Amino acid sequence: MFSGGLDEFFSTLKSGRPSIESCHWNERIGFLLPDPHDKWWVLTDDDSVRSLVTEEVTRTVISAGLPAIETHISDERLCEVWLTGKAPGLTTTERLVYLSVFLKAKNDVDDLRKVVQELRTVSQGKATESMAERHIQRLQSWKTNE
């Protein structure tokens, strides 16, 4: 999933569609199943492809993929999930940076303070420390539309 709200802050998407790498949420479908593990399908010939696509892949996308997309399709839903500490496809630092933007936009001062503190803690003494501090400074000066 690619967040338009985050892109407004970061201005990363120049034109066209976002790449997989620039998306703000992604998860392999196997990890959405009841027994989470990487899921691969083996295709041997044209008949197996038709059968697989019409049965197992379709069933898996409908039962696991679509509900996960629904859970993550809006900025508000992404924010809710990220507040739990979960963020498939992101590092902890990325989750905290993105989450801080959502919280600032919502004017959620209490959660924003906690997230900024956590961002400082996890980046302290690491290569991400200066980036985190620059982000926090930019966030503090950012005027939201609310």
C-alpha positions as CSV (number, residue, x, y, z in Angstrom):
1,M,0.0,0.0,0.0
2,F,1.2,3.5,-0.8
3,S,0.0,6.3,1.3
4,G,-0.8,9.6,-0.4
5,G,-0.7,11.3,3.0
6,L,2.8,10.3,3.6
7,D,3.8,11.2,0.0
8,E,2.4,14.7,0.6
9,F,4.9,15.1,3.5
10,F,7.9,13.3,1.8
11,S,7.2,14.1,-1.9
12,T,8.7,10.9,-3.0
13,L,6.5,10.0,-5.9
14,K,7.4,12.1,-8.9
15,S,5.1,10.6,-11.4
16,G,3.3,7.4,-12.3
17,R,2.7,4.5,-9.9
18,P,4.8,3.8,-6.8
19,S,7.3,1.0,-6.9
20,I,7.1,-1.9,-4.5
21,E,10.1,-0.4,-2.6
22,S,8.4,2.9,-2.1
23,C,5.2,1.4,-0.6
24,H,4.4,1.9,3.0
25,W,2.9,-1.5,3.7
26,N,3.6,-4.8,2.0
27,E,3.4,-8.4,3.1
28,R,3.8,-11.7,1.3
29,I,0.5,-13.5,1.0
30,G,1.8,-16.6,2.8
31,F,2.3,-14.6,6.0
32,L,-1.4,-13.7,5.9
33,L,-2.5,-17.3,6.2
34,P,-3.5,-19.1,9.4
35,D,-0.1,-20.9,9.5
36,P,2.1,-17.9,8.5
37,H,5.0,-19.0,6.2
38,D,6.3,-18.1,2.8
39,K,3.9,-19.5,0.2
40,W,5.1,-20.7,-3.2
41,W,3.1,-22.4,-5.9
42,V,4.8,-24.8,-8.4
43,L,3.6,-24.6,-12.0
44,T,4.4,-27.5,-14.3
45,D,2.3,-27.0,-17.4
46,D,-0.6,-24.9,-18.8
47,D,-3.3,-27.0,-17.3
48,S,-1.8,-26.7,-13.8
49,V,-1.6,-22.9,-14.2
50,R,-5.3,-22.6,-15.2
51,S,-6.3,-24.9,-12.4
52,L,-4.1,-23.2,-9.8
53,V,-5.2,-19.7,-10.8
54,T,-8.9,-20.5,-10.7
55,E,-8.8,-22.4,-7.5
56,E,-6.1,-22.0,-4.9
57,V,-4.6,-18.6,-5.8
58,T,-8.1,-17.1,-6.2
59,R,-9.2,-18.6,-2.9
60,T,-6.1,-17.4,-1.1
61,V,-6.3,-13.8,-2.5
62,I,-10.0,-13.6,-1.5
63,S,-9.6,-15.2,1.9
64,A,-6.3,-13.6,3.0
65,G,-5.2,-10.9,0.6
66,L,-8.4,-8.8,0.4
67,P,-9.0,-8.6,4.1
68,A,-5.4,-7.6,4.6
69,I,-5.7,-4.9,2.0
70,E,-8.9,-3.7,3.7
71,T,-7.0,-3.5,7.0
72,H,-4.3,-1.3,5.6
73,I,-6.0,0.6,2.8
74,S,-6.3,4.0,4.5
75,D,-3.8,6.2,6.3
76,E,-5.9,5.9,9.5
77,R,-5.8,2.1,9.3
78,L,-2.0,2.1,8.7
79,C,-1.6,4.4,11.7
80,E,-3.7,2.1,13.9
81,V,-1.6,-0.9,12.9
82,W,1.7,0.9,13.3
83,L,0.7,2.0,16.8
84,T,0.6,-1.7,17.8
85,G,4.2,-2.0,16.7
86,K,3.5,-4.1,13.7
87,A,4.8,-2.9,10.3
88,P,5.4,-5.7,7.8
89,G,7.9,-4.6,5.1
90,L,9.3,-1.7,7.2
91,T,12.1,-1.3,9.6
92,T,11.3,0.0,13.1
93,T,12.8,3.4,12.2
94,E,10.7,3.6,9.0
95,R,7.5,2.7,11.0
96,L,8.2,5.4,13.6
97,V,9.0,8.1,11.0
98,Y,5.9,7.4,9.0
99,L,3.8,7.0,12.2
100,S,5.0,10.4,13.4
101,V,3.7,12.1,10.2
102,F,0.3,10.6,10.7
103,L,0.2,11.6,14.3
104,K,1.3,15.1,13.6
105,A,-1.4,15.4,10.9
106,K,-4.0,14.1,13.4
107,N,-2.7,16.5,16.1
108,D,-2.3,13.5,18.4
109,V,0.2,15.2,20.7
110,D,0.4,12.4,23.3
111,D,1.1,9.6,20.9
112,L,3.4,11.8,18.8
113,R,5.5,12.6,21.9
114,K,5.9,8.8,22.6
115,V,6.7,8.0,19.0
116,V,9.3,10.7,18.7
117,Q,10.9,9.6,21.9
118,E,11.0,6.0,20.7
119,L,12.5,7.1,17.4
120,R,15.2,8.9,19.2
121,T,15.9,5.9,21.4
122,V,16.0,3.3,18.5
123,S,18.2,5.5,16.4
124,Q,20.6,6.7,19.1
125,G,24.2,5.9,18.2
126,K,23.2,4.4,14.9
127,A,23.6,5.5,11.3
128,T,20.0,6.6,11.3
129,E,20.4,9.0,14.2
130,S,21.1,12.2,12.2
131,M,18.3,11.4,9.8
132,A,15.9,10.9,12.7
133,E,16.8,14.2,14.2
134,R,16.4,16.0,10.9
135,H,13.0,14.3,10.5
136,I,11.9,15.4,14.0
137,Q,13.0,19.0,13.3
138,R,11.1,19.1,10.0
139,L,8.0,17.5,11.7
140,Q,8.1,20.2,14.4
141,S,8.0,23.0,11.8
142,W,5.5,21.3,9.5
143,K,2.1,23.1,9.4
144,T,-0.7,20.6,8.8
145,N,-4.0,21.4,7.2
146,E,-6.0,20.7,10.4
